[in-house]
Amino acid sequence: MALSKVTDQPSGRERRQWHRARAEWPITIALDDGIHEARIRDVSRGGLCFFLDRPVREMTTLRVEFDLPVESGVRRISGMGVVVRSERISQVIDHYEIAVFLQDMAQPDRDTIEAYVSLARG
Protein backbone atom coordinates (compact mmCIF):
# COMPACT_ATOMS: atom_id res chain seq x y z
CA MET A 1 0.00 0.00 0.00
CA ALA A 2 1.77 3.09 -1.23
CA LEU A 3 1.28 6.66 -0.12
CA SER A 4 -1.17 8.49 -2.39
CA LYS A 5 -1.35 12.11 -3.45
CA VAL A 6 -3.84 14.44 -1.79
CA THR A 7 -6.72 15.44 -3.98
CA ASP A 8 -7.13 19.11 -4.82
CA GLN A 9 -9.37 21.14 -2.62
CA PRO A 10 -12.88 21.11 -4.05
CA SER A 11 -14.55 24.24 -5.29
CA GLY A 12 -18.11 25.35 -5.83
CA ARG A 13 -20.77 23.62 -3.77
CA GLU A 14 -18.32 21.12 -2.29
CA ARG A 15 -16.79 22.48 0.93
CA ARG A 16 -14.94 19.88 2.94
CA GLN A 17 -13.59 20.69 6.37
CA TRP A 18 -10.69 18.20 6.17
CA HIS A 19 -8.09 17.56 3.49
CA ARG A 20 -8.29 14.15 1.89
CA ALA A 21 -5.88 11.70 0.28
CA ARG A 22 -6.54 9.36 -2.60
CA ALA A 23 -6.58 5.71 -1.70
CA GLU A 24 -6.91 2.31 -3.33
CA TRP A 25 -7.36 -0.14 -0.51
CA PRO A 26 -9.92 -2.75 0.37
CA ILE A 27 -12.47 -1.82 3.01
CA THR A 28 -14.97 -3.96 4.86
CA ILE A 29 -18.46 -2.49 5.22
CA ALA A 30 -20.95 -3.89 7.73
CA LEU A 31 -24.58 -3.21 6.78
CA ASP A 32 -27.85 -4.64 8.11
CA ASP A 33 -27.75 -7.35 5.42
CA GLY A 34 -24.20 -8.46 6.20
CA ILE A 35 -20.56 -7.78 5.45
CA HIS A 36 -19.47 -6.37 2.07
CA GLU A 37 -16.06 -5.80 0.51
CA ALA A 38 -15.42 -2.50 -1.29
CA ARG A 39 -12.54 -0.26 -2.47
CA ILE A 40 -11.69 3.07 -0.86
CA ARG A 41 -11.34 6.02 -3.25
CA ASP A 42 -10.20 8.65 -0.74
CA VAL A 43 -9.96 9.20 2.99
CA SER A 44 -9.90 12.12 5.41
CA ARG A 45 -10.11 12.65 9.14
CA GLY A 46 -13.86 13.23 8.84
CA GLY A 47 -14.91 10.75 6.18
CA LEU A 48 -14.17 8.51 3.27
CA CYS A 49 -15.44 7.55 -0.13
CA PHE A 50 -15.57 4.02 -1.51
CA PHE A 51 -16.84 2.02 -4.49
CA LEU A 52 -19.40 -0.73 -3.92
CA ASP A 53 -21.42 -2.99 -6.21
CA ARG A 54 -24.75 -1.94 -4.68
CA PRO A 55 -26.40 1.32 -3.65
CA VAL A 56 -26.64 2.30 0.00
CA ARG A 57 -29.35 4.76 1.03
CA GLU A 58 -28.28 8.14 2.32
CA MET A 59 -28.40 8.39 6.12
CA THR A 60 -27.67 4.65 6.48
CA THR A 61 -25.40 3.94 9.44
CA LEU A 62 -22.62 1.45 8.76
CA ARG A 63 -19.43 0.10 10.26
CA VAL A 64 -16.15 0.39 8.36
CA GLU A 65 -12.80 -1.35 8.80
CA PHE A 66 -9.66 -0.98 6.72
CA ASP A 67 -5.89 -1.21 6.96
CA LEU A 68 -4.15 2.16 6.66
CA PRO A 69 -0.46 2.26 5.70
CA VAL A 70 1.70 3.78 8.43
CA GLU A 71 5.46 4.12 8.85
CA SER A 72 5.72 0.85 10.78
CA GLY A 73 3.48 -1.16 8.39
CA VAL A 74 -0.30 -0.98 8.60
CA ARG A 75 -2.81 -0.01 11.24
CA ARG A 76 -6.35 -1.37 11.41
CA ILE A 77 -8.84 1.53 11.39
CA SER A 78 -12.46 1.04 12.38
CA GLY A 79 -15.46 3.16 13.14
CA MET A 80 -19.08 3.99 12.47
CA GLY A 81 -20.28 6.35 9.80
CA VAL A 82 -23.35 7.58 8.00
CA VAL A 83 -23.81 7.62 4.22
CA VAL A 84 -24.05 11.19 2.92
CA ARG A 85 -23.93 10.39 -0.80
CA SER A 86 -24.57 7.30 -2.94
CA GLU A 87 -24.28 7.74 -6.71
CA ARG A 88 -24.28 5.23 -9.53
CA ILE A 89 -21.05 5.63 -11.50
CA SER A 90 -21.99 3.66 -14.60
CA GLN A 91 -25.17 3.06 -16.56
CA VAL A 92 -23.73 -0.25 -17.80
CA ILE A 93 -22.78 -1.96 -14.52
CA ASP A 94 -24.02 -1.68 -10.96
CA HIS A 95 -21.22 0.19 -9.23
CA TYR A 96 -21.74 3.05 -6.81
CA GLU A 97 -19.57 5.74 -5.29
CA ILE A 98 -20.53 6.10 -1.63
CA ALA A 99 -19.40 8.91 0.65
CA VAL A 100 -19.47 8.39 4.41
CA PHE A 101 -19.19 10.87 7.27
CA LEU A 102 -17.24 9.18 10.07
CA GLN A 103 -19.32 9.98 13.13
CA ASP A 104 -17.90 7.54 15.69
CA MET A 105 -14.22 6.68 15.64
CA ALA A 106 -11.52 6.38 18.28
CA GLN A 107 -9.32 9.48 18.47
CA PRO A 108 -6.10 7.50 17.80
CA ASP A 109 -7.64 6.20 14.55
CA ARG A 110 -8.64 9.73 13.49
CA ASP A 111 -5.15 10.97 14.33
CA THR A 112 -3.61 8.17 12.25
CA ILE A 113 -5.77 9.13 9.26
CA GLU A 114 -4.82 12.79 9.70
CA ALA A 115 -1.12 11.88 9.82
CA TYR A 116 -1.48 9.81 6.64
CA VAL A 117 -3.23 12.68 4.83
CA SER A 118 -0.57 15.15 6.02
CA LEU A 119 2.20 12.93 4.67
CA ALA A 120 0.37 12.58 1.36
CA ARG A 121 0.20 16.39 1.13
CA GLY A 122 3.99 16.47 1.30
LUMBATI-250647 format. One record per residue: residue in three letters; x, y, z of N, C-alpha, C, O, CB in turn; residue number from 0. Coordinates in steps of 0.2 Angstrom, whole numbers. Last residue first. Glycine has a CB too. Layout:
N
+-----+--------+---------+-------+---------+----------+-------+--------+---------+-------+--------+---------+-------+---------+----------+-------+-----+
|   r | n_east | n_north |  n_up | ca_east | ca_north | ca_up | c_east | c_north |  c_up | o_east | o_north |  o_up | cb_east | cb_north | cb_up |   k |
+-----+--------+---------+-------+---------+----------+-------+--------+---------+-------+--------+---------+-------+---------+----------+-------+-----+
| ala |      X |       Y |     Z |       X |        Y |     Z |      X |       Y |     Z |      X |       Y |     Z |       X |        Y |     Z | NUM |
...
+-----+--------+---------+-------+---------+----------+-------+--------+---------+-------+--------+---------+-------+---------+----------+-------+-----+
# end
This chain:
122
+-----+--------+---------+-------+---------+----------+-------+--------+---------+-------+--------+---------+-------+---------+----------+-------+-----+
|   r | n_east | n_north |  n_up | ca_east | ca_north | ca_up | c_east | c_north |  c_up | o_east | o_north |  o_up | cb_east | cb_north | cb_up |   k |
+-----+--------+---------+-------+---------+----------+-------+--------+---------+-------+--------+---------+-------+---------+----------+-------+-----+
| gly |     13 |      81 |     8 |      20 |       82 |     7 |     22 |      88 |    10 |     28 |      91 |    10 |      22 |       83 |    -1 | 121 |
| arg |      1 |      75 |     8 |       1 |       82 |     6 |      8 |      84 |     4 |      9 |      89 |     0 |      -2 |       87 |    11 | 120 |
| ala |      4 |      63 |    14 |       2 |       63 |     7 |      2 |      70 |     4 |      3 |      71 |    -2 |      -5 |       60 |     6 | 119 |
| leu |      5 |      67 |    27 |      11 |       65 |    23 |     10 |      65 |    16 |     14 |      66 |    12 |      13 |       58 |    26 | 118 |
| ser |     -8 |      71 |    30 |      -3 |       76 |    30 |      3 |      74 |    26 |      6 |      78 |    23 |      -1 |       77 |    37 | 117 |
| val |    -14 |      58 |    29 |     -16 |       63 |    24 |    -11 |      69 |    24 |     -9 |      71 |    19 |     -23 |       67 |    26 | 116 |
| tyr |     -8 |      52 |    40 |      -7 |       49 |    33 |     -9 |      54 |    28 |     -5 |      55 |    23 |     -12 |       43 |    32 | 115 |
| ala |    -13 |      60 |    50 |      -6 |       59 |    49 |     -4 |      57 |    42 |      0 |      59 |    39 |      -2 |       55 |    54 | 114 |
| glu |    -27 |      57 |    50 |     -24 |       64 |    48 |    -17 |      64 |    47 |    -14 |      68 |    43 |     -26 |       68 |    55 | 113 |
| ile |    -27 |      43 |    53 |     -29 |       46 |    46 |    -26 |      53 |    45 |    -24 |      54 |    39 |     -37 |       46 |    46 | 112 |
| thr |    -22 |      45 |    66 |     -18 |       41 |    61 |    -20 |      43 |    54 |    -16 |      43 |    50 |     -19 |       33 |    62 | 111 |
| asp |    -32 |      52 |    72 |     -26 |       55 |    72 |    -21 |      51 |    67 |    -17 |      54 |    63 |     -22 |       55 |    79 | 110 |
| arg |    -43 |      42 |    71 |     -43 |       49 |    67 |    -36 |      52 |    67 |    -35 |      55 |    61 |     -48 |       53 |    71 | 109 |
| asp |    -37 |      33 |    80 |     -38 |       31 |    73 |    -39 |      37 |    69 |    -36 |      38 |    63 |     -44 |       27 |    72 | 108 |
| pro |    -37 |      40 |    92 |     -30 |       38 |    89 |    -31 |      36 |    82 |    -27 |      37 |    78 |     -28 |       32 |    93 | 107 |
| gln |    -51 |      42 |    94 |     -47 |       47 |    92 |    -40 |      45 |    89 |    -37 |      48 |    85 |     -45 |       51 |    99 | 106 |
| ala |    -62 |      31 |    86 |     -58 |       32 |    91 |    -53 |      37 |    89 |    -51 |      38 |    83 |     -54 |       25 |    93 | 105 |
| met |    -78 |      37 |    79 |     -71 |       33 |    78 |    -66 |      35 |    84 |    -67 |      41 |    86 |     -68 |       36 |    71 | 104 |
| asp |    -92 |      41 |    72 |     -90 |       38 |    78 |    -83 |      34 |    77 |    -83 |      28 |    74 |     -95 |       33 |    81 | 103 |
| gln |    -94 |      47 |    60 |     -97 |       50 |    66 |    -94 |      47 |    72 |    -94 |      50 |    77 |    -104 |       49 |    65 | 102 |
| leu |    -88 |      50 |    45 |     -86 |       46 |    50 |    -88 |      49 |    57 |    -85 |      54 |    59 |     -79 |       45 |    50 | 101 |
| phe |    -98 |      50 |    31 |     -96 |       54 |    36 |    -94 |      50 |    42 |    -99 |      46 |    45 |    -101 |       60 |    38 | 100 |
| val |    -95 |      43 |    15 |     -97 |       42 |    22 |    -94 |      47 |    27 |    -88 |      49 |    26 |     -95 |       35 |    24 |  99 |
| ala |   -101 |      40 |    -1 |     -97 |       45 |     3 |   -100 |      44 |    10 |   -106 |      44 |    11 |     -97 |       52 |     1 |  98 |
| ile |    -99 |      29 |   -14 |    -103 |       31 |    -8 |    -98 |      35 |    -4 |    -93 |      33 |    -2 |    -105 |       24 |    -5 |  97 |
| glu |   -103 |      25 |   -30 |     -98 |       29 |   -26 |   -102 |      31 |   -20 |   -107 |      35 |   -21 |     -95 |       35 |   -31 |  96 |
| tyr |   -107 |       9 |   -37 |    -109 |       15 |   -34 |   -103 |      18 |   -30 |    -99 |      15 |   -28 |    -114 |       14 |   -29 |  95 |
| his |   -111 |      -1 |   -51 |    -106 |        1 |   -46 |   -108 |       8 |   -44 |   -110 |      12 |   -47 |     -99 |        1 |   -50 |  94 |
| asp |   -118 |     -11 |   -61 |    -120 |       -8 |   -55 |   -114 |      -7 |   -50 |   -112 |     -12 |   -47 |    -125 |      -13 |   -52 |  93 |
| ile |   -115 |      -5 |   -78 |    -114 |      -10 |   -73 |   -116 |      -7 |   -66 |   -116 |      -1 |   -65 |    -107 |      -12 |   -72 |  92 |
| val |   -120 |       5 |   -86 |    -119 |       -1 |   -89 |   -118 |      -7 |   -83 |   -121 |     -12 |   -84 |    -112 |       -1 |   -93 |  91 |
| gln |   -119 |      18 |   -81 |    -126 |       15 |   -83 |   -126 |       8 |   -85 |   -131 |       5 |   -86 |    -128 |       20 |   -89 |  90 |
| ser |   -110 |      21 |   -66 |    -110 |       18 |   -73 |   -117 |      16 |   -75 |   -121 |      13 |   -70 |    -105 |       12 |   -74 |  89 |
| ile |   -111 |      25 |   -53 |    -105 |       28 |   -57 |   -105 |      26 |   -65 |   -101 |      28 |   -69 |     -99 |       27 |   -54 |  88 |
| arg |   -123 |      31 |   -43 |    -121 |       26 |   -48 |   -116 |      29 |   -52 |   -117 |      35 |   -54 |    -128 |       24 |   -52 |  87 |
| glu |   -120 |      37 |   -27 |    -121 |       39 |   -34 |   -119 |      33 |   -38 |   -114 |      30 |   -37 |    -118 |       45 |   -36 |  86 |
| ser |   -123 |      43 |   -11 |    -123 |       37 |   -15 |   -125 |      38 |   -22 |   -131 |      39 |   -23 |    -127 |       31 |   -11 |  85 |
| arg |   -119 |      52 |     3 |    -120 |       52 |    -4 |   -119 |      45 |    -7 |   -114 |      41 |    -5 |    -115 |       57 |    -8 |  84 |
| val |   -118 |      49 |    16 |    -120 |       56 |    15 |   -121 |      57 |     7 |   -124 |      62 |     5 |    -115 |       61 |    17 |  83 |
| val |   -120 |      37 |    28 |    -119 |       38 |    21 |   -122 |      45 |    20 |   -128 |      46 |    21 |    -123 |       33 |    17 |  82 |
| val |   -110 |      37 |    43 |    -117 |       38 |    40 |   -116 |      40 |    33 |   -112 |      44 |    31 |    -121 |       43 |    44 |  81 |
| gly |   -100 |      26 |    53 |    -101 |       32 |    49 |   -108 |      32 |    46 |   -112 |      27 |    47 |     -96 |       32 |    43 |  80 |
| met |    -89 |      20 |    65 |     -95 |       20 |    62 |    -96 |      26 |    58 |    -93 |      32 |    60 |    -101 |       20 |    68 |  79 |
| gly |    -73 |      11 |    63 |     -77 |       16 |    66 |    -84 |      15 |    63 |    -86 |      11 |    59 |     -75 |       23 |    64 |  78 |
| ser |    -55 |       7 |    62 |     -62 |        5 |    62 |    -66 |      11 |    65 |    -64 |      15 |    69 |     -63 |       -1 |    66 |  77 |
| ile |    -40 |       2 |    55 |     -44 |        8 |    57 |    -51 |       5 |    57 |    -53 |       1 |    52 |     -43 |       14 |    52 |  76 |
| arg |    -25 |      -5 |    58 |     -32 |       -7 |    57 |    -36 |      -1 |    60 |    -35 |       1 |    66 |     -34 |      -14 |    61 |  75 |
| arg |    -10 |      -1 |    50 |     -14 |        0 |    56 |    -21 |      -1 |    54 |    -24 |       2 |    49 |     -13 |        7 |    60 |  74 |
| val |      6 |      -7 |    44 |      -1 |       -5 |    43 |     -5 |      -5 |    50 |     -3 |      -8 |    55 |      -5 |      -10 |    38 |  73 |
| gly |     21 |       0 |    45 |      17 |       -6 |    42 |     10 |      -4 |    40 |      9 |       0 |    36 |      17 |      -12 |    46 |  72 |
| ser |     26 |      11 |    51 |      29 |        4 |    54 |     25 |      -2 |    51 |     26 |      -7 |    53 |      27 |        4 |    61 |  71 |
| glu |     20 |      21 |    45 |      27 |       21 |    44 |     30 |      14 |    46 |     34 |      11 |    43 |      31 |       26 |    49 |  70 |
| val |      5 |      14 |    38 |       8 |       19 |    42 |     16 |      17 |    42 |     18 |      12 |    38 |       6 |       18 |    50 |  69 |
| pro |    -10 |      12 |    28 |      -2 |       11 |    28 |      1 |      17 |    33 |     -1 |      22 |    33 |       1 |       12 |    21 |  68 |
| leu |    -24 |       5 |    36 |     -21 |       11 |    33 |    -13 |      10 |    34 |    -10 |       8 |    39 |     -23 |       17 |    37 |  67 |
| asp |    -36 |      -7 |    33 |     -29 |       -6 |    35 |    -26 |       0 |    32 |    -27 |       1 |    25 |     -25 |      -12 |    33 |  66 |
| phe |    -53 |      -4 |    39 |     -48 |       -5 |    34 |    -41 |      -4 |    37 |    -40 |      -2 |    42 |     -49 |        1 |    28 |  65 |
| glu |    -71 |      -4 |    42 |     -64 |       -7 |    44 |    -59 |      -7 |    38 |    -61 |     -10 |    33 |     -65 |      -14 |    48 |  64 |
| val |    -86 |       3 |    47 |     -81 |        2 |    42 |    -74 |      -1 |    45 |    -73 |       1 |    51 |     -79 |        9 |    38 |  63 |
| arg |   -104 |       1 |    48 |     -97 |        1 |    51 |    -92 |       0 |    46 |    -93 |      -4 |    41 |     -97 |       -6 |    56 |  62 |
| leu |   -117 |      13 |    45 |    -113 |        7 |    44 |   -107 |       7 |    48 |   -104 |      12 |    50 |    -112 |        7 |    36 |  61 |
| thr |   -133 |      20 |    43 |    -127 |       20 |    47 |   -124 |      13 |    46 |   -127 |       8 |    45 |    -129 |       20 |    55 |  60 |
| thr |   -139 |      30 |    30 |    -138 |       23 |    32 |   -132 |      23 |    37 |   -127 |      26 |    35 |    -138 |       18 |    27 |  59 |
| met |   -140 |      42 |    23 |    -142 |       42 |    31 |   -142 |      35 |    34 |   -144 |      34 |    39 |    -149 |       45 |    32 |  58 |
| glu |   -144 |      35 |     8 |    -141 |       41 |    12 |   -144 |      40 |    19 |   -150 |      38 |    19 |    -143 |       48 |     8 |  57 |
| arg |   -143 |      18 |     4 |    -147 |       24 |     5 |   -143 |      29 |     9 |   -140 |      27 |    14 |    -153 |       22 |     8 |  56 |
| val |   -132 |      11 |    -7 |    -133 |       12 |     0 |   -137 |      18 |     1 |   -134 |      23 |    -1 |    -127 |       11 |     5 |  55 |
| pro |   -131 |       0 |   -21 |    -132 |        7 |   -18 |   -133 |       6 |   -11 |   -135 |       1 |    -8 |    -138 |       10 |   -21 |  54 |
| arg |   -117 |     -11 |   -25 |    -124 |      -10 |   -23 |   -125 |      -3 |   -21 |   -120 |       0 |   -18 |    -126 |      -15 |   -18 |  53 |
| asp |   -103 |     -12 |   -26 |    -107 |      -15 |   -31 |   -115 |     -15 |   -30 |   -119 |     -18 |   -33 |    -105 |      -22 |   -32 |  52 |
| leu |    -93 |       2 |   -22 |     -97 |       -4 |   -20 |   -102 |      -6 |   -25 |   -104 |      -2 |   -29 |    -101 |       -3 |   -13 |  51 |
| phe |    -80 |      13 |   -17 |     -84 |       10 |   -22 |    -87 |       3 |   -20 |    -84 |      -1 |   -17 |     -80 |        9 |   -29 |  50 |
| phe |    -80 |      27 |    -5 |     -78 |       20 |    -8 |    -82 |      18 |   -13 |    -88 |      21 |   -14 |     -78 |       15 |    -2 |  49 |
| cys |    -73 |      39 |     5 |     -77 |       38 |    -1 |    -75 |      31 |    -3 |    -69 |      30 |    -4 |     -77 |       43 |    -6 |  48 |
| leu |    -74 |      46 |    22 |     -71 |       43 |    16 |    -76 |      41 |    11 |    -82 |      42 |    12 |     -68 |       36 |    19 |  47 |
| gly |    -70 |      58 |    35 |     -75 |       54 |    31 |    -70 |      50 |    26 |    -64 |      51 |    26 |     -80 |       58 |    27 |  46 |
| gly |    -62 |      66 |    43 |     -69 |       66 |    44 |    -74 |      61 |    40 |    -80 |      61 |    41 |     -72 |       73 |    43 |  45 |
| arg |    -49 |      64 |    39 |     -51 |       63 |    46 |    -58 |      63 |    47 |    -60 |      59 |    52 |     -48 |       69 |    49 |  44 |
| ser |    -51 |      55 |    23 |     -50 |       61 |    27 |    -51 |      59 |    34 |    -54 |      54 |    36 |     -53 |       67 |    24 |  43 |
| val |    -49 |      46 |     8 |     -50 |       46 |    15 |    -48 |      53 |    18 |    -43 |      56 |    15 |     -46 |       40 |    18 |  42 |
| asp |    -55 |      38 |    -7 |     -51 |       43 |    -4 |    -53 |      43 |     4 |    -58 |      40 |     5 |     -52 |       50 |    -7 |  41 |
| arg |    -59 |      25 |   -11 |     -57 |       30 |   -16 |    -53 |      36 |   -13 |    -47 |      37 |   -16 |     -63 |       33 |   -20 |  40 |
| ile |    -59 |       8 |    -6 |     -58 |       15 |    -4 |    -56 |      19 |   -10 |    -51 |      17 |   -14 |     -54 |       16 |     2 |  39 |
| arg |    -69 |      -5 |   -11 |     -63 |       -1 |   -12 |    -63 |       6 |   -10 |    -68 |       9 |   -13 |     -60 |       -2 |   -20 |  38 |
| ala |    -77 |     -18 |    -2 |     -77 |      -13 |    -6 |    -70 |     -10 |    -7 |    -65 |     -13 |    -5 |     -82 |       -7 |    -4 |  37 |
| glu |    -87 |     -31 |     4 |     -80 |      -29 |     3 |    -81 |     -23 |    -3 |    -85 |     -24 |    -7 |     -76 |      -35 |     0 |  36 |
| his |    -99 |     -33 |    17 |     -97 |      -32 |    10 |    -90 |     -29 |    10 |    -88 |     -26 |    14 |    -102 |      -27 |     7 |  35 |
| ile |   -109 |     -42 |    28 |    -103 |      -39 |    27 |   -102 |     -39 |    20 |   -103 |     -43 |    16 |     -97 |      -43 |    31 |  34 |
| gly |   -127 |     -38 |    31 |    -121 |      -42 |    31 |   -115 |     -38 |    30 |   -115 |     -32 |    29 |    -121 |      -48 |    26 |  33 |
| asp |   -138 |     -30 |    31 |    -139 |      -37 |    27 |   -132 |     -41 |    27 |   -132 |     -46 |    24 |    -141 |      -35 |    20 |  32 |
| asp |   -134 |     -19 |    38 |    -139 |      -23 |    41 |   -140 |     -30 |    37 |   -141 |     -35 |    41 |    -146 |      -20 |    40 |  31 |
| leu |   -116 |     -19 |    35 |    -123 |      -16 |    34 |   -128 |     -21 |    37 |   -126 |     -26 |    40 |    -125 |      -15 |    26 |  30 |
| ala |   -100 |     -15 |    35 |    -105 |      -19 |    39 |   -111 |     -16 |    38 |   -112 |     -10 |    41 |    -103 |      -21 |    46 |  29 |
| ile |    -86 |     -16 |    24 |     -92 |      -12 |    26 |    -97 |     -17 |    29 |    -99 |     -22 |    26 |     -95 |       -9 |    20 |  28 |
| thr |    -69 |     -15 |    22 |     -75 |      -20 |    24 |    -80 |     -15 |    27 |    -79 |     -11 |    31 |     -73 |      -25 |    30 |  27 |
| ile |    -59 |     -11 |     9 |     -62 |       -9 |    15 |    -68 |     -14 |    16 |    -71 |     -16 |    11 |     -65 |       -2 |    15 |  26 |
| pro |    -43 |     -10 |     0 |     -50 |      -14 |     2 |    -52 |     -11 |     8 |    -49 |      -9 |    13 |     -49 |      -21 |     2 |  25 |
| trp |    -37 |       5 |    -7 |     -37 |       -1 |    -3 |    -44 |      -4 |    -2 |    -49 |      -1 |    -3 |     -34 |        2 |     4 |  24 |
| glu |    -32 |      17 |   -13 |     -35 |       12 |   -17 |    -33 |       5 |   -12 |    -29 |       1 |   -14 |     -31 |       11 |   -23 |  23 |
| ala |    -34 |      35 |   -11 |     -33 |       29 |    -8 |    -35 |      23 |   -13 |    -40 |      24 |   -17 |     -36 |       28 |    -2 |  22 |
| arg |    -30 |      52 |    -9 |     -33 |       47 |   -13 |    -31 |      40 |   -10 |    -25 |      40 |    -6 |     -30 |       47 |   -20 |  21 |
| ala |    -35 |      62 |     5 |     -29 |       59 |     1 |    -33 |      53 |    -3 |    -37 |      49 |     0 |     -24 |       56 |     6 |  20 |
| arg |    -41 |      78 |    11 |     -41 |       71 |     9 |    -36 |      68 |     5 |    -32 |      72 |     2 |     -48 |       69 |     6 |  19 |
| his |    -44 |      90 |    24 |     -40 |       88 |    17 |    -41 |      80 |    17 |    -42 |      77 |    22 |     -33 |       90 |    18 |  18 |
| trp |    -60 |      94 |    30 |     -53 |       91 |    31 |    -51 |      89 |    24 |    -54 |      88 |    19 |     -54 |       85 |    35 |  17 |
| gln |    -72 |     101 |    26 |     -68 |      103 |    32 |    -61 |     101 |    32 |    -56 |     104 |    34 |     -72 |      102 |    38 |  16 |
| arg |    -77 |     104 |    10 |     -75 |       99 |    15 |    -71 |     103 |    20 |    -67 |     108 |    19 |     -70 |       94 |    12 |  15 |
| arg |    -88 |     109 |     0 |     -84 |      112 |     5 |    -82 |     108 |    10 |    -86 |     107 |    15 |     -88 |      119 |     7 |  14 |
| glu |    -95 |     110 |   -16 |     -92 |      106 |   -11 |    -87 |     109 |    -7 |    -82 |     113 |    -9 |     -88 |      100 |   -16 |  13 |
| arg |    -99 |     120 |   -24 |    -104 |      118 |   -19 |   -101 |     113 |   -14 |   -103 |     112 |    -8 |    -110 |      115 |   -22 |  12 |
| gly |    -83 |     127 |   -28 |     -91 |      127 |   -29 |    -94 |     125 |   -23 |    -93 |     127 |   -18 |     -92 |      122 |   -35 |  11 |
| ser |    -70 |     114 |   -26 |     -73 |      121 |   -26 |    -80 |     121 |   -27 |    -83 |     115 |   -28 |     -69 |      125 |   -32 |  10 |
| pro |    -59 |     105 |   -16 |     -64 |      106 |   -20 |    -67 |     113 |   -21 |    -65 |     117 |   -16 |     -70 |      101 |   -18 |   9 |
| gln |    -41 |     103 |   -17 |     -47 |      106 |   -13 |    -53 |     107 |   -18 |    -52 |     110 |   -23 |     -45 |      112 |    -9 |   8 |
| asp |    -35 |      88 |   -24 |     -36 |       96 |   -24 |    -42 |      97 |   -20 |    -46 |      94 |   -19 |     -36 |       99 |   -31 |   7 |
| thr |    -30 |      74 |   -15 |     -34 |       77 |   -20 |    -34 |      85 |   -19 |    -33 |      87 |   -13 |     -41 |       74 |   -20 |   6 |
| val |    -13 |      69 |   -11 |     -19 |       72 |    -9 |    -23 |      75 |   -15 |    -20 |      78 |   -20 |     -18 |       78 |    -4 |   5 |
| lys |     -6 |      53 |   -17 |      -7 |       61 |   -17 |    -13 |      63 |   -14 |    -18 |      60 |   -15 |      -6 |       63 |   -24 |   4 |
| ser |     -2 |      39 |    -6 |      -6 |       42 |   -12 |     -6 |      50 |   -11 |     -5 |      53 |    -6 |     -13 |       40 |   -12 |   3 |
| leu |      9 |      27 |    -2 |       6 |       33 |    -1 |      3 |      36 |    -7 |      6 |      36 |   -12 |      12 |       38 |     3 |   2 |
| ala |      5 |      10 |    -5 |       9 |       15 |    -6 |      5 |      22 |    -4 |     -1 |      22 |    -4 |      11 |       16 |   -13 |   1 |
| met |      4 |      -6 |     0 |       0 |        0 |     0 |      4 |       6 |     0 |      8 |       8 |     5 |      -5 |        0 |     6 |   0 |
+-----+--------+---------+-------+---------+----------+-------+--------+---------+-------+--------+---------+-------+---------+----------+-------+-----+
# end
